[in-house]
Amino acid sequence: MKHSQKENARVKDQIVAGLFSELTERPFSEITVSQLIKAAGVARASYYRNFESKEEILDYYLGQLVDQHQQDTEATGTPIGWTSDTVRFHITQSFALFKREKDRFTLLLDNGLSSYILDFLKNMSQDPQRQQRLALRNHYEQSFFMGATFNVLMDWLQNGAKESPEEMTDIILRYTPVDLFQ
């Protein structure tokens, strides 16, 4: 990666951090660009060079998480094909990511931005390799599974994410119809 690309990524990450810092102080709808750039420690021009809106910052942040999650998953060398171990692995990895990002996702939830979390879950499941691994037959099954997972995730976050990713995986799999992935 070139120096300018690294610098641009650093500035974007500062802006993301600034947004989440501001979310601890005030609602999303009340955050101004002036407050955001001050919290991020960047120039107004840097903000506008990278983003047109606060929503675009969230899209960037969540897109980066999706990319990182897919890279981490691919790095494990998990085989393609449906097995209960493969599905368990992917669900556990997803909950581990949410646990790591718990504070930020809780801020999104507390600010009425849960639709970003649902979109994030859907984007995570859009990976063609993951769809092969999970072998969901159609988009209704995917919607059913993502919707159920989303609601369990929201409840888990609202309750402080006390259970481990492994415990949450057990809960999801306990209540998922067995034939959903066959």
SEDREN-401848 format. One record per atom (N, C-alpha, C): residue number from 0; atom name; z, x, y. Coordinates in nm, 3 decimals, decimal comma, always signed. Layout:
BEGIN
   resi   name        pz        px        py
    NUM     CA         Z         X         Y
...
***
This chain:
BEGIN
   resi   name        pz        px        py
      0      N    +0,000    +0,084    -0,117
      0     CA    +0,000    +0,000    +0,000
      0      C    +0,000    +0,089    +0,124
      1      N    -0,085    +0,058    +0,218
      1     CA    -0,095    +0,135    +0,342
      1      C    +0,031    +0,117    +0,426
      2      N    +0,053    +0,212    +0,516
      2     CA    +0,170    +0,207    +0,604
      2      C    +0,172    +0,079    +0,686
      3      N    +0,055    +0,041    +0,740
      3     CA    +0,051    -0,081    +0,823
      3      C    +0,084    -0,206    +0,741
      4      N    +0,042    -0,209    +0,615
      4     CA    +0,074    -0,323    +0,528
      4      C    +0,224    -0,326    +0,497
      5      N    +0,282    -0,209    +0,474
      5     CA    +0,426    -0,201    +0,449
      5      C    +0,504    -0,246    +0,571
      6      N    +0,458    -0,203    +0,686
      6     CA    +0,525    -0,240    +0,811
      6      C    +0,514    -0,390    +0,835
      7      N    +0,397    -0,446    +0,808
      7     CA    +0,377    -0,590    +0,826
      7      C    +0,467    -0,668    +0,729
      8      N    +0,478    -0,623    +0,605
      8     CA    +0,566    -0,688    +0,507
      8      C    +0,711    -0,678    +0,551
      9      N    +0,750    -0,564    +0,607
      9     CA    +0,887    -0,546    +0,655
      9      C    +0,917    -0,644    +0,768
     10      N    +0,823    -0,657    +0,862
     10     CA    +0,841    -0,750    +0,974
     10      C    +0,853    -0,893    +0,923
     11      N    +0,767    -0,930    +0,829
     11     CA    +0,774    -1,065    +0,772
     11      C    +0,908    -1,089    +0,706
     12      N    +0,956    -0,989    +0,631
     12     CA    +1,086    -1,003    +0,565
     12      C    +1,199    -1,016    +0,667
     13      N    +1,189    -0,946    +0,779
     13     CA    +1,288    -0,959    +0,885
     13      C    +1,288    -1,100    +0,943
     14      N    +1,169    -1,155    +0,960
     14     CA    +1,157    -1,291    +1,013
     14      C    +1,215    -1,392    +0,914
     15      N    +1,188    -1,372    +0,786
     15     CA    +1,246    -1,459    +0,683
     15      C    +1,399    -1,451    +0,689
     16      N    +1,451    -1,329    +0,695
     16     CA    +1,597    -1,310    +0,703
     16      C    +1,653    -1,375    +0,829
     17      N    +1,581    -1,363    +0,940
     17     CA    +1,623    -1,425    +1,065
     17      C    +1,629    -1,576    +1,054
     18      N    +1,530    -1,635    +0,987
     18     CA    +1,529    -1,779    +0,970
     18      C    +1,650    -1,825    +0,889
     19      N    +1,677    -1,756    +0,779
     19     CA    +1,791    -1,796    +0,697
     19      C    +1,924    -1,770    +0,769
     20      N    +1,928    -1,668    +0,849
     20     CA    +2,047    -1,643    +0,930
     20      C    +2,070    -1,759    +1,026
     21      N    +1,964    -1,804    +1,090
     21     CA    +1,974    -1,917    +1,182
     21      C    +2,012    -2,046    +1,109
     22      N    +1,964    -2,062    +0,986
     22     CA    +1,997    -2,183    +0,910
     22      C    +2,147    -2,193    +0,880
     23      N    +2,215    -2,080    +0,882
     23     CA    +2,361    -2,085    +0,862
     23      C    +2,431    -2,137    +0,986
     24      N    +2,362    -2,132    +1,100
     24     CA    +2,421    -2,170    +1,229
     24      C    +2,380    -2,309    +1,279
     25      N    +2,257    -2,350    +1,244
     25     CA    +2,205    -2,476    +1,299
     25      C    +2,099    -2,535    +1,205
     26      N    +2,073    -2,664    +1,220
     26     CA    +1,971    -2,728    +1,137
     26      C    +1,832    -2,670    +1,162
     27      N    +1,750    -2,676    +1,060
     27     CA    +1,613    -2,625    +1,065
     27      C    +1,538    -2,681    +1,186
     28      N    +1,551    -2,809    +1,210
     28     CA    +1,476    -2,875    +1,318
     28      C    +1,518    -2,825    +1,457
     29      N    +1,635    -2,766    +1,469
     29     CA    +1,684    -2,720    +1,599
     29      C    +1,662    -2,572    +1,625
     30      N    +1,610    -2,500    +1,527
     30     CA    +1,586    -2,356    +1,544
     30      C    +1,463    -2,335    +1,631
     31      N    +1,479    -2,260    +1,739
     31     CA    +1,367    -2,230    +1,828
     31      C    +1,310    -2,092    +1,794
     32      N    +1,189    -2,070    +1,840
     32     CA    +1,126    -1,939    +1,819
     32      C    +1,211    -1,830    +1,885
     33      N    +1,264    -1,857    +2,003
     33     CA    +1,347    -1,757    +2,073
     33      C    +1,469    -1,719    +1,990
     34      N    +1,535    -1,817    +1,933
     34     CA    +1,651    -1,789    +1,848
     34      C    +1,610    -1,711    +1,724
     35      N    +1,498    -1,750    +1,668
     35     CA    +1,448    -1,687    +1,545
     35      C    +1,413    -1,540    +1,567
     36      N    +1,340    -1,509    +1,673
     36     CA    +1,300    -1,369    +1,694
     36      C    +1,421    -1,283    +1,731
     37      N    +1,519    -1,343    +1,799
     37     CA    +1,641    -1,269    +1,830
     37      C    +1,716    -1,238    +1,701
     38      N    +1,731    -1,335    +1,613
     38     CA    +1,800    -1,315    +1,486
     38      C    +1,726    -1,215    +1,397
     39      N    +1,593    -1,218    +1,404
     39     CA    +1,510    -1,130    +1,321
     39      C    +1,499    -0,989    +1,379
     40      N    +1,523    -0,977    +1,509
     40     CA    +1,509    -0,846    +1,573
     40      C    +1,364    -0,802    +1,584
     41      N    +1,275    -0,898    +1,611
     41     CA    +1,133    -0,866    +1,625
     41      C    +1,083    -0,920    +1,759
     42      N    +0,970    -0,871    +1,800
     42     CA    +0,908    -0,918    +1,924
     42      C    +0,840    -1,052    +1,901
     43      N    +0,829    -1,129    +2,004
     43     CA    +0,760    -1,259    +1,997
     43      C    +0,618    -1,240    +1,943
     44      N    +0,551    -1,135    +1,989
     44     CA    +0,413    -1,109    +1,943
     44      C    +0,410    -1,086    +1,791
     45      N    +0,511    -1,017    +1,738
     45     CA    +0,519    -0,993    +1,593
     45      C    +0,534    -1,124    +1,518
     46      N    +0,615    -1,213    +1,573
     46     CA    +0,633    -1,344    +1,510
     46      C    +0,499    -1,417    +1,504
     47      N    +0,432    -1,429    +1,619
     47     CA    +0,308    -1,506    +1,624
     47      C    +0,192    -1,437    +1,553
     48      N    +0,200    -1,307    +1,536
     48     CA    +0,096    -1,236    +1,460
     48      C    +0,107    -1,272    +1,311
     49      N    +0,225    -1,306    +1,268
     49     CA    +0,248    -1,331    +1,126
     49      C    +0,263    -1,479    +1,088
     50      N    +0,315    -1,559    +1,178
     50     CA    +0,343    -1,699    +1,145
     50      C    +0,310    -1,790    +1,262
     51      N    +0,269    -1,911    +1,228
     51     CA    +0,243    -2,012    +1,331
     51      C    +0,356    -2,112    +1,342
     52      N    +0,442    -2,116    +1,239
     52     CA    +0,550    -2,215    +1,238
     52      C    +0,664    -2,170    +1,148
     53      N    +0,776    -2,239    +1,160
     53     CA    +0,890    -2,212    +1,072
     53      C    +0,855    -2,250    +0,928
     54      N    +0,777    -2,355    +0,913
     54     CA    +0,736    -2,398    +0,779
     54      C    +0,653    -2,290    +0,710
     55      N    +0,572    -2,222    +0,788
     55     CA    +0,491    -2,114    +0,732
     55      C    +0,578    -1,998    +0,684
     56      N    +0,691    -1,976    +0,750
     56     CA    +0,786    -1,873    +0,706
     56      C    +0,840    -1,910    +0,568
     57      N    +0,877    -2,036    +0,551
     57     CA    +0,927    -2,080    +0,421
     57      C    +0,820    -2,068    +0,314
     58      N    +0,698    -2,105    +0,347
     58     CA    +0,587    -2,091    +0,252
     58      C    +0,571    -1,945    +0,209
     59      N    +0,578    -1,853    +0,306
     59     CA    +0,566    -1,711    +0,276
     59      C    +0,680    -1,666    +0,184
     60      N    +0,802    -1,699    +0,222
     60     CA    +0,920    -1,659    +0,143
     60      C    +0,908    -1,708    -0,001
     61      N    +0,878    -1,835    -0,019
     61     CA    +0,869    -1,891    -0,153
     61      C    +0,750    -1,835    -0,230
     62      N    +0,640    -1,811    -0,160
     62     CA    +0,524    -1,748    -0,223
     62      C    +0,556    -1,609    -0,274
     63      N    +0,633    -1,534    -0,196
     63     CA    +0,675    -1,399    -0,238
     63      C    +0,763    -1,408    -0,363
     64      N    +0,851    -1,508    -0,367
     64     CA    +0,937    -1,526    -0,485
     64      C    +0,855    -1,560    -0,609
     65      N    +0,756    -1,648    -0,593
     65     CA    +0,670    -1,683    -0,706
     65      C    +0,599    -1,558    -0,757
     66      N    +0,540    -1,481    -0,666
     66     CA    +0,471    -1,358    -0,705
     66      C    +0,564    -1,261    -0,777
     67      N    +0,683    -1,241    -0,722
     67     CA    +0,779    -1,149    -0,782
     67      C    +0,824    -1,199    -0,918
     68      N    +0,847    -1,329    -0,930
     68     CA    +0,889    -1,387    -1,057
     68      C    +0,781    -1,367    -1,163
     69      N    +0,656    -1,389    -1,127
     69     CA    +0,547    -1,371    -1,222
     69      C    +0,532    -1,225    -1,262
     70      N    +0,548    -1,133    -1,166
     70     CA    +0,542    -0,991    -1,198
     70      C    +0,656    -0,950    -1,291
     71      N    +0,776    -0,997    -1,262
     71     CA    +0,891    -0,966    -1,347
     71      C    +0,872    -1,020    -1,488
     72      N    +0,818    -1,141    -1,497
     72     CA    +0,796    -1,203    -1,627
     72      C    +0,689    -1,128    -1,706
     73      N    +0,581    -1,090    -1,639
     73     CA    +0,474    -1,016    -1,706
     73      C    +0,522    -0,879    -1,752
     74      N    +0,611    -0,819    -1,675
     74     CA    +0,662    -0,685    -1,708
     74      C    +0,745    -0,684    -1,836
     75      N    +0,795    -0,800    -1,876
     75     CA    +0,876    -0,806    -1,997
     75      C    +0,791    -0,801    -2,122
     76      N    +0,662    -0,828    -2,108
     76     CA    +0,574    -0,826    -2,225
     76      C    +0,596    -0,946    -2,316
     77      N    +0,642    -1,056    -2,260
     77     CA    +0,665    -1,176    -2,339
     77      C    +0,532    -1,223    -2,397
     78      N    +0,526    -1,245    -2,527
     78     CA    +0,399    -1,283    -2,589
     78      C    +0,355    -1,423    -2,547
     79      N    +0,223    -1,441    -2,546
     79     CA    +0,166    -1,573    -2,520
     79      C    +0,175    -1,652    -2,649
     80      N    +0,201    -1,778    -2,636
     80     CA    +0,214    -1,864    -2,753
     80      C    +0,347    -1,935    -2,750
     81      N    +0,350    -2,053    -2,806
     81     CA    +0,470    -2,135    -2,801
     81      C    +0,569    -2,095    -2,909
     82      N    +0,686    -2,057    -2,866
     82     CA    +0,800    -2,043    -2,956
     82      C    +0,921    -2,089    -2,876
     83      N    +1,024    -2,130    -2,945
     83     CA    +1,144    -2,173    -2,874
     83      C    +1,205    -2,056    -2,797
     84      N    +1,192    -1,935    -2,850
     84     CA    +1,244    -1,817    -2,780
     84      C    +1,170    -1,791    -2,650
     85      N    +1,038    -1,811    -2,650
     85     CA    +0,958    -1,788    -2,530
     85      C    +0,995    -1,888    -2,420
     86      N    +1,007    -2,015    -2,457
     86     CA    +1,043    -2,117    -2,360
     86      C    +1,184    -2,090    -2,307
     87      N    +1,276    -2,060    -2,397
     87     CA    +1,414    -2,029    -2,356
     87      C    +1,414    -1,912    -2,257
     88      N    +1,337    -1,810    -2,286
     88     CA    +1,329    -1,693    -2,200
     88      C    +1,282    -1,732    -2,060
     89      N    +1,174    -1,811    -2,050
     89     CA    +1,118    -1,846    -1,920
     89      C    +1,211    -1,936    -1,839
     90      N    +1,274    -2,030    -1,904
     90     CA    +1,367    -2,116    -1,832
     90      C    +1,486    -2,035    -1,783
     91      N    +1,537    -1,947    -1,868
     91     CA    +1,651    -1,862    -1,828
     91      C    +1,613    -1,771    -1,713
     92      N    +1,493    -1,713    -1,717
     92     CA    +1,446    -1,627    -1,608
     92      C    +1,438    -1,706    -1,477
     93      N    +1,392    -1,830    -1,486
     93     CA    +1,381    -1,914    -1,366
     93      C    +1,518    -1,943    -1,307
     94      N    +1,613    -1,979    -1,392
     94     CA    +1,748    -2,006    -1,341
     94      C    +1,814    -1,879    -1,288
     95      N    +1,783    -1,765    -1,347
     95     CA    +1,836    -1,638    -1,296
     95      C    +1,785    -1,611    -1,155
     96      N    +1,658    -1,643    -1,131
     96     CA    +1,602    -1,628    -0,996
     96      C    +1,675    -1,721    -0,899
     97      N    +1,695    -1,846    -0,937
     97     CA    +1,766    -1,939    -0,850
     97      C    +1,909    -1,895    -0,825
     98      N    +1,971    -1,837    -0,925
     98     CA    +2,109    -1,788    -0,907
     98      C    +2,109    -1,673    -0,805
     99      N    +2,014    -1,581    -0,816
     99     CA    +2,004    -1,470    -0,720
     99      C    +1,980    -1,519    -0,578
    100      N    +1,902    -1,623    -0,564
    100     CA    +1,864    -1,677    -0,434
    100      C    +1,946    -1,801    -0,397
    101      N    +2,058    -1,820    -0,466
    101     CA    +2,139    -1,942    -0,451
    101      C    +2,171    -1,974    -0,306
    102      N    +2,215    -1,875    -0,229
    102     CA    +2,254    -1,903    -0,091
    102      C    +2,137    -1,956    -0,009
    103      N    +2,021    -1,897    -0,027
    103     CA    +1,904    -1,942    +0,049
    103      C    +1,856    -2,079    +0,004
    104      N    +1,853    -2,101    -0,128
    104     CA    +1,810    -2,232    -0,177
    104      C    +1,910    -2,340    -0,138
    105      N    +2,036    -2,307    -0,135
    105     CA    +2,138    -2,405    -0,092
    105      C    +2,119    -2,439    +0,055
    106      N    +2,084    -2,340    +0,137
    106     CA    +2,054    -2,368    +0,278
    106      C    +1,934    -2,462    +0,291
    107      N    +1,832    -2,440    +0,211
    107     CA    +1,716    -2,530    +0,213
    107      C    +1,759    -2,672    +0,175
    108      N    +1,837    -2,682    +0,071
    108     CA    +1,884    -2,812    +0,025
    108      C    +1,969    -2,880    +0,131
    109      N    +2,062    -2,805    +0,189
    109     CA    +2,151    -2,861    +0,292
    109      C    +2,077    -2,904    +0,418
    110      N    +1,959    -2,848    +0,439
    110     CA    +1,879    -2,882    +0,558
    110      C    +1,770    -2,983    +0,530
    111      N    +1,781    -3,051    +0,416
    111     CA    +1,683    -3,155    +0,383
    111      C    +1,546    -3,101    +0,349
    112      N    +1,541    -2,977    +0,301
    112     CA    +1,413    -2,913    +0,271
    112      C    +1,391    -2,897    +0,120
    113      N    +1,445    -2,991    +0,043
    113     CA    +1,433    -2,982    -0,102
    113      C    +1,288    -2,991    -0,149
    114      N    +1,202    -3,052    -0,069
    114     CA    +1,060    -3,059    -0,109
    114      C    +1,000    -2,920    -0,123
    115      N    +1,050    -2,824    -0,046
    115     CA    +1,003    -2,685    -0,061
    115      C    +1,046    -2,629    -0,196
    116      N    +1,164    -2,667    -0,242
    116     CA    +1,212    -2,619    -0,371
    116      C    +1,129    -2,680    -0,483
    117      N    +1,099    -2,809    -0,473
    117     CA    +1,016    -2,874    -0,575
    117      C    +0,878    -2,810    -0,578
    118      N    +0,818    -2,787    -0,462
    118     CA    +0,688    -2,719    -0,456
    118      C    +0,696    -2,580    -0,518
    119      N    +0,806    -2,510    -0,492
    119     CA    +0,828    -2,378    -0,550
    119      C    +0,828    -2,386    -0,702
    120      N    +0,902    -2,482    -0,757
    120     CA    +0,905    -2,500    -0,903
    120      C    +0,766    -2,528    -0,958
    121      N    +0,693    -2,615    -0,891
    121     CA    +0,558    -2,647    -0,935
    121      C    +0,469    -2,522    -0,931
    122      N    +0,482    -2,443    -0,826
    122     CA    +0,401    -2,321    -0,815
    122      C    +0,437    -2,221    -0,924
    123      N    +0,564    -2,214    -0,959
    123     CA    +0,604    -2,125    -1,068
    123      C    +0,539    -2,167    -1,199
    124      N    +0,523    -2,297    -1,217
    124     CA    +0,466    -2,347    -1,343
    124      C    +0,313    -2,345    -1,343
    125      N    +0,252    -2,313    -1,229
    125     CA    +0,105    -2,312    -1,220
    125      C    +0,042    -2,190    -1,286
    126      N    +0,122    -2,090    -1,319
    126     CA    +0,072    -1,969    -1,382
    126      C    -0,001    -2,007    -1,511
    127      N    -0,132    -1,977    -1,521
    127     CA    -0,208    -2,016    -1,640
    127      C    -0,147    -1,960    -1,769
    128      N    -0,094    -1,838    -1,764
    128     CA    -0,032    -1,782    -1,883
    128      C    +0,092    -1,862    -1,922
    129      N    +0,170    -1,904    -1,825
    129     CA    +0,290    -1,982    -1,854
    129      C    +0,251    -2,116    -1,914
    130      N    +0,144    -2,178    -1,864
    130     CA    +0,103    -2,307    -1,919
    130      C    +0,063    -2,289    -2,065
    131      N    -0,003    -2,177    -2,098
    131     CA    -0,036    -2,151    -2,237
    131      C    +0,092    -2,132    -2,318
    132      N    +0,187    -2,059    -2,263
    132     CA    +0,312    -2,035    -2,333
    132      C    +0,387    -2,165    -2,358
    133      N    +0,392    -2,251    -2,256
    133     CA    +0,467    -2,374    -2,268
    133      C    +0,386    -2,485    -2,334
    134      N    +0,254    -2,470    -2,335
    134     CA    +0,164    -2,561    -2,405
    134      C    +0,182    -2,707    -2,363
    135      N    +0,211    -2,731    -2,236
    135     CA    +0,219    -2,869    -2,189
    135      C    +0,079    -2,928    -2,194
    136      N    +0,068    -3,046    -2,252
    136     CA    -0,063    -3,104    -2,280
    136      C    -0,134    -3,160    -2,158
    137      N    -0,059    -3,210    -2,060
    137     CA    -0,126    -3,268    -1,944
    137      C    -0,033    -3,262    -1,823
    138      N    -0,086    -3,298    -1,709
    138     CA    -0,008    -3,285    -1,586
    138      C    +0,110    -3,381    -1,581
    139      N    +0,105    -3,491    -1,656
    139     CA    +0,220    -3,582    -1,658
    139      C    +0,339    -3,517    -1,728
    140      N    +0,311    -3,447    -1,835
    140     CA    +0,420    -3,377    -1,904
    140      C    +0,478    -3,268    -1,812
    141      N    +0,390    -3,199    -1,743
    141     CA    +0,436    -3,096    -1,651
    141      C    +0,519    -3,160    -1,540
    142      N    +0,473    -3,273    -1,486
    142     CA    +0,548    -3,342    -1,380
    142      C    +0,683    -3,389    -1,431
    143      N    +0,686    -3,442    -1,552
    143     CA    +0,811    -3,488    -1,611
    143      C    +0,910    -3,371    -1,624
    144      N    +0,863    -3,263    -1,682
    144     CA    +0,951    -3,148    -1,706
    144      C    +0,997    -3,086    -1,574
    145      N    +0,906    -3,068    -1,478
    145     CA    +0,943    -3,009    -1,350
    145      C    +1,037    -3,102    -1,272
    146      N    +1,013    -3,233    -1,279
    146     CA    +1,100    -3,327    -1,209
    146      C    +1,241    -3,325    -1,266
    147      N    +1,250    -3,326    -1,397
    147     CA    +1,383    -3,320    -1,460
    147      C    +1,452    -3,188    -1,427
    148      N    +1,379    -3,080    -1,436
    148     CA    +1,436    -2,948    -1,406
    148      C    +1,479    -2,942    -1,260
    149      N    +1,397    -2,995    -1,170
    149     CA    +1,429    -2,997    -1,028
    149      C    +1,560    -3,071    -1,003
    150      N    +1,577    -3,189    -1,062
    150     CA    +1,698    -3,266    -1,040
    150      C    +1,822    -3,197    -1,096
    151      N    +1,809    -3,135    -1,212
    151     CA    +1,921    -3,058    -1,267
    151      C    +1,951    -2,940    -1,175
    152      N    +1,848    -2,873    -1,127
    152     CA    +1,865    -2,760    -1,037
    152      C    +1,936    -2,801    -0,908
    153      N    +1,896    -2,914    -0,849
    153     CA    +1,960    -2,961    -0,726
    153      C    +2,108    -2,987    -0,748
    154      N    +2,141    -3,050    -0,860
    154     CA    +2,280    -3,079    -0,893
    154      C    +2,358    -2,948    -0,912
    155      N    +2,296    -2,854    -0,981
    155     CA    +2,359    -2,723    -1,006
    155      C    +2,387    -2,651    -0,875
    156      N    +2,290    -2,648    -0,785
    156     CA    +2,309    -2,584    -0,655
    156      C    +2,418    -2,654    -0,573
    157      N    +2,414    -2,787    -0,573
    157     CA    +2,514    -2,863    -0,496
    157      C    +2,655    -2,842    -0,550
    158      N    +2,666    -2,810    -0,677
    158     CA    +2,797    -2,785    -0,738
    158      C    +2,834    -2,637    -0,740
    159      N    +2,761    -2,555    -0,665
    159     CA    +2,796    -2,414    -0,652
    159      C    +2,736    -2,321    -0,755
    160      N    +2,644    -2,368    -0,837
    160     CA    +2,576    -2,286    -0,938
    160      C    +2,677    -2,206    -1,021
    161      N    +2,778    -2,274    -1,070
    161     CA    +2,886    -2,208    -1,145
    161      C    +2,844    -2,165    -1,286
    162      N    +2,760    -2,246    -1,348
    162     CA    +2,717    -2,213    -1,483
    162      C    +2,616    -2,098    -1,480
    163      N    +2,609    -2,025    -1,589
    163     CA    +2,514    -1,914    -1,600
    163      C    +2,374    -1,967    -1,623
    164      N    +2,272    -1,884    -1,596
    164     CA    +2,134    -1,925    -1,627
    164      C    +2,118    -1,964    -1,774
    165      N    +2,187    -1,896    -1,862
    165     CA    +2,178    -1,927    -2,005
    165      C    +2,237    -2,066    -2,034
    166      N    +2,350    -2,098    -1,971
    166     CA    +2,410    -2,230    -1,988
    166      C    +2,318    -2,339    -1,935
    167      N    +2,254    -2,312    -1,821
    167     CA    +2,163    -2,411    -1,764
    167      C    +2,040    -2,430    -1,854
    168      N    +1,993    -2,323    -1,914
    168     CA    +1,881    -2,333    -2,008
    168      C    +1,920    -2,422    -2,125
    169      N    +2,040    -2,402    -2,178
    169     CA    +2,086    -2,486    -2,289
    169      C    +2,088    -2,633    -2,249
    170      N    +2,134    -2,662    -2,127
    170     CA    +2,139    -2,800    -2,079
    170      C    +1,997    -2,858    -2,070
    171      N    +1,906    -2,784    -2,009
    171     CA    +1,768    -2,832    -1,997
    171      C    +1,708    -2,859    -2,134
    172      N    +1,723    -2,764    -2,225
    172     CA    +1,662    -2,779    -2,357
    172      C    +1,730    -2,888    -2,440
    173      N    +1,857    -2,909    -2,419
    173     CA    +1,930    -3,014    -2,492
    173      C    +1,873    -3,152    -2,461
    174      N    +1,831    -3,172    -2,337
    174     CA    +1,785    -3,304    -2,296
    174      C    +1,633    -3,318    -2,286
    175      N    +1,561    -3,213    -2,317
    175     CA    +1,415    -3,218    -2,314
    175      C    +1,365    -3,270    -2,448
    176      N    +1,279    -3,371    -2,446
    176     CA    +1,225    -3,420    -2,575
    176      C    +1,157    -3,307    -2,650
    177      N    +1,189    -3,296    -2,778
    177     CA    +1,138    -3,186    -2,860
    177      C    +0,986    -3,184    -2,862
    178      N    +0,922    -3,300    -2,865
    178     CA    +0,776    -3,301    -2,874
    178      C    +0,705    -3,270    -2,744
    179      N    +0,780    -3,251    -2,636
    179     CA    +0,717    -3,222    -2,507
    179      C    +0,635    -3,094    -2,511
    180      N    +0,679    -2,996    -2,587
    180     CA    +0,612    -2,865    -2,589
    180      C    +0,533    -2,841    -2,718
    181      N    +0,512    -2,942    -2,797
    181     CA    +0,441    -2,919    -2,924
    181      C    +0,294    -2,949    -2,910
***
